[in-house]
Amino acid sequence: MKRVVAAILSIVAVQGAVRLKDIVSIEGVRDNQLVGYGIVVGLNGTGDKRQTVFSAQSLTNMLVRMGVSVPATAILVRNTASVLVTANLPPYAQPGTRIDVTAAAIGDAQNLQGGLLVMTPLRAADGQVYAVAQGPVVTGGFVAGRGGNSQTVNHPTVGRMPEGAIVERAPPTVAPGDQIRLQLHRADFTTAARVVEVLNKQFAPAKDSARVARAENAGLVVVTVPSAYAQRRVEFIAEVEAATVDADTPAKVVVNERTGTIVVGRDVKIRPASILHGSLTVEIKTAVDVSQPAPLSGGTTTVTKQPTTSAKEDRAQAVSLKPGATVEDLVRALTAIGSTARDIIAILQNLRAAGALEAEIEVI
């Protein structure tokens, strides 16, 4: 029997409840992206060259602010590199807290290893400065050797700075009010209805109690803060996030043809079907014969190619799926006939076309 090279992951776990904080986000409570332009110094001759004009200009401007006047055309410093610095400012970040930043070379610098980022303001989309970054740049790669005899590991022109920026201004985050708007990460009418049912059952158990939650659409649930939590909105949000709900998921089969990975969801239904699987292999080989003339005969060496063709067709194997077949039955059947990754992908597509596989096939 052939060796199965496909990796089949069958997700058939029993439905279980998940926390609301894992499937929803509170509207207005989000990260804010920051970006800045800075200079990394202290490189070992691996910085920007003269072709990167803005690096010399930036270094000149920085020196002028420090009281050193020098023309940009009169300096040639290869220990500096211009970088773009990016960071994510988390919600409710207070001034003085530290965040991680990433520095990436934008010129022709070869390596940021061992560099030091000079004070760089980080701005948001509104143009305001929310953080300032400074410190050593840690790269996940390195370059060893010179010229043609060198070795590069990973990507040395991008580096991280753990806690390399200090927050200077609090982000514009929406404060909890009388209503909380929950945004589902994956819009689904069934999941939204279950969220409303769970929250109303927990915070409005009595029949004459006012409903605290309602679904505006498949991706948004509006929750009204009960009067008992009017002065304790943070505690109320914590209890809402801790509530559990059985999130609904669509029946889907995800296929990655490059790696041969197939993930089958637990809600996939299989109707009765018969699978007839076989393969045809055509192999063409070329043998090279060299005819060498006798010594001093004046002849020439002759190379003769002798192609041979052979064809082999494996006997087709049949597998039948009976009513009530599960995902395990499908995986076991495909493994039993020795299917390869491409064979399994083709079989799944054929089952979908025949109407025997009630699931969406997504190829990534």
SVG drawing of the C-alpha trace seen along z (x, -y; Angstrom):
<svg xmlns="http://www.w3.org/2000/svg" viewBox="-43 -75 91 79">
<polyline fill="none" stroke="black" stroke-width="0.4" points="0.0,0.0 1.2,-3.5 2.4,-5.8 0.1,-8.6 1.9,-11.9 -1.1,-14.1 -1.5,-15.5 -5.2,-15.3 -6.4,-17.1 -9.9,-16.0 -11.5,-18.4 -14.4,-16.5 -14.4,-17.8 -17.7,-17.9 -19.3,-21.3 -18.1,-23.4 -18.8,-26.8 -16.3,-29.6 -15.9,-32.8 -17.4,-35.9 -14.0,-37.7 -12.6,-35.2 -15.2,-35.8 -16.2,-39.5 -14.5,-42.9 -15.9,-45.9 -16.4,-48.7 -13.9,-51.6 -11.5,-49.4 -8.8,-48.8 -5.1,-49.2 -3.8,-52.3 -0.9,-52.0 2.1,-54.3 4.8,-55.1 8.0,-57.2 11.2,-58.0 14.5,-57.5 18.2,-56.9 20.1,-53.8 23.7,-54.5 26.6,-52.4 26.6,-50.0 29.8,-48.3 30.1,-49.7 26.8,-48.1 24.7,-51.3 23.4,-53.3 25.8,-54.4 26.0,-57.7 23.2,-56.6 20.7,-57.0 20.7,-60.8 18.1,-61.2 20.3,-59.4 23.0,-62.0 20.5,-64.8 18.8,-63.3 22.2,-62.9 23.1,-66.5 19.8,-67.9 20.3,-66.0 23.8,-67.3 22.7,-70.9 20.1,-70.6 23.0,-69.5 25.2,-72.5 27.4,-70.8 27.2,-72.4 28.4,-70.3 27.2,-70.2 25.3,-67.1 27.6,-66.7 30.8,-66.7 30.0,-63.7 30.3,-60.0 29.2,-57.9 28.4,-54.2 27.6,-53.5 24.1,-55.0 20.9,-53.8 17.5,-55.4 14.7,-53.2 10.9,-53.3 9.7,-52.5 6.3,-51.0 4.4,-50.1 0.9,-49.2 -0.5,-51.4 -2.8,-49.2 -6.1,-50.7 -6.0,-52.5 -2.2,-52.7 -1.2,-55.3 1.8,-57.7 4.9,-56.1 4.1,-52.6 6.4,-50.8 5.5,-49.2 7.4,-47.1 8.5,-48.6 9.9,-47.3 12.6,-49.1 13.1,-48.4 15.7,-49.8 14.4,-51.9 17.8,-52.6 20.5,-50.3 21.8,-49.3 22.9,-45.7 22.6,-44.9 21.1,-46.6 22.9,-44.2 24.3,-46.0 22.7,-49.3 21.2,-51.9 18.0,-53.8 18.2,-57.5 15.1,-59.2 12.3,-58.8 8.8,-60.3 6.0,-57.9 2.8,-59.4 -0.7,-58.2 -3.1,-58.8 -4.1,-62.2 -0.5,-63.4 0.0,-63.6 3.0,-62.1 1.9,-59.3 5.2,-57.6 8.9,-58.0 11.3,-55.1 15.0,-54.8 17.3,-52.0 19.3,-49.0 17.9,-47.2 17.8,-43.4 17.8,-41.5 16.8,-37.9 19.5,-37.4 23.1,-38.1 25.6,-38.4 29.0,-36.7 31.9,-37.0 32.5,-39.4 32.0,-39.5 31.2,-36.2 32.2,-34.3 29.4,-35.4 26.5,-33.8 23.1,-35.5 20.8,-34.1 17.1,-35.2 16.5,-38.9 19.1,-41.3 17.6,-44.5 14.6,-44.4 14.9,-44.5 12.8,-44.5 13.0,-46.6 11.2,-45.0 9.7,-47.7 11.7,-50.2 9.1,-53.0 7.6,-55.0 4.0,-56.2 3.7,-60.0 0.0,-60.4 -3.0,-58.2 -4.8,-56.9 -8.3,-58.1 -10.2,-55.1 -14.0,-55.1 -14.9,-55.0 -17.6,-52.5 -21.1,-54.2 -24.7,-53.1 -24.4,-50.9 -21.7,-48.4 -21.5,-47.4 -20.0,-43.9 -18.5,-43.3 -18.3,-39.6 -15.0,-38.6 -16.9,-36.4 -20.3,-37.7 -22.9,-35.0 -26.7,-35.3 -26.8,-32.2 -23.9,-33.1 -25.3,-36.7 -28.7,-35.2 -27.0,-32.9 -25.0,-35.7 -28.2,-37.7 -29.9,-34.7 -27.0,-34.0 -26.7,-37.6 -30.4,-38.1 -30.6,-34.9 -27.7,-35.9 -28.5,-39.6 -32.3,-39.6 -33.5,-36.2 -37.0,-37.3 -39.7,-37.3 -40.7,-40.9 -37.1,-42.1 -36.0,-44.4 -33.9,-42.7 -30.3,-43.9 -29.0,-42.6 -30.3,-42.8 -28.7,-41.9 -28.7,-44.7 -27.2,-42.5 -25.1,-39.4 -21.9,-41.2 -23.1,-43.6 -24.8,-43.0 -25.8,-46.0 -25.8,-45.5 -27.4,-48.0 -25.7,-48.3 -28.3,-47.2 -29.0,-49.8 -27.4,-47.5 -24.1,-48.0 -24.4,-51.7 -21.4,-52.6 -19.6,-49.3 -19.3,-49.3 -15.9,-47.7 -17.1,-44.8 -20.1,-44.4 -17.9,-44.2 -15.7,-41.6 -18.8,-39.4 -20.0,-39.8 -16.6,-38.7 -16.6,-35.7 -20.0,-34.6 -19.8,-31.4 -21.7,-30.7 -21.7,-27.9 -20.4,-29.7 -21.7,-28.4 -19.3,-27.6 -20.0,-26.9 -19.2,-23.6 -15.9,-24.1 -13.0,-22.1 -9.7,-24.1 -7.1,-22.8 -3.5,-23.9 -2.2,-22.3 1.4,-23.5 1.8,-21.6 -0.7,-18.9 -2.7,-19.9 -6.4,-19.3 -8.5,-20.5 -12.1,-19.2 -14.5,-21.0 -16.7,-19.1 -20.0,-20.2 -19.1,-18.6 -21.8,-16.1 -21.2,-13.3 -24.0,-11.7 -23.8,-8.1 -21.3,-7.9 -18.9,-5.6 -15.3,-6.5 -13.4,-4.8 -9.8,-5.8 -6.9,-4.7 -3.8,-6.2 -1.8,-6.1 1.9,-6.6 3.9,-7.3 7.7,-7.2 10.2,-8.2 13.9,-7.4 16.8,-8.3 19.9,-6.1 23.2,-7.6 25.6,-5.3 29.1,-6.5 31.1,-4.9 34.8,-5.5 37.1,-4.9 40.2,-2.8 43.5,-4.6 45.2,-6.3 42.3,-5.4 41.4,-8.9 37.7,-8.4 35.5,-10.6 33.6,-9.8 29.9,-9.3 27.1,-9.8 23.9,-7.9 20.6,-8.5 18.2,-5.6 14.9,-6.8 12.6,-4.2 8.9,-4.7 6.9,-2.7 3.4,-3.1 1.8,-1.6 -1.8,-1.9 -2.7,-0.9 -5.9,1.1 -8.7,-1.2 -9.9,-0.8 -13.5,-1.5 -14.6,-2.8 -18.3,-3.2 -19.5,-5.7 -22.8,-4.5 -25.5,-6.7 -24.4,-8.4 -20.8,-8.4 -18.6,-10.7 -15.5,-12.7 -13.5,-9.9 -15.0,-7.4 -14.0,-9.7 -10.4,-10.1 -10.1,-6.3 -11.4,-5.5 -9.0,-7.9 -6.1,-6.5 -7.1,-2.9 -6.8,-3.4 -3.3,-5.0 -4.3,-8.5 -1.7,-11.2 -2.2,-14.8 -3.3,-15.7 -5.5,-12.6 -7.3,-13.6 -7.9,-17.2 -9.3,-15.9 -11.6,-13.4 -12.9,-16.1 -13.7,-18.4 -15.4,-15.6 -17.5,-14.7 -18.5,-18.4 -19.4,-18.5 -21.5,-15.3 -23.4,-16.8 -22.1,-14.2 -20.0,-16.7 -22.1,-19.3 -19.3,-21.8 -17.5,-24.7 -14.1,-24.0 -11.6,-26.8 -8.1,-26.6 -5.4,-28.7"/>
</svg>
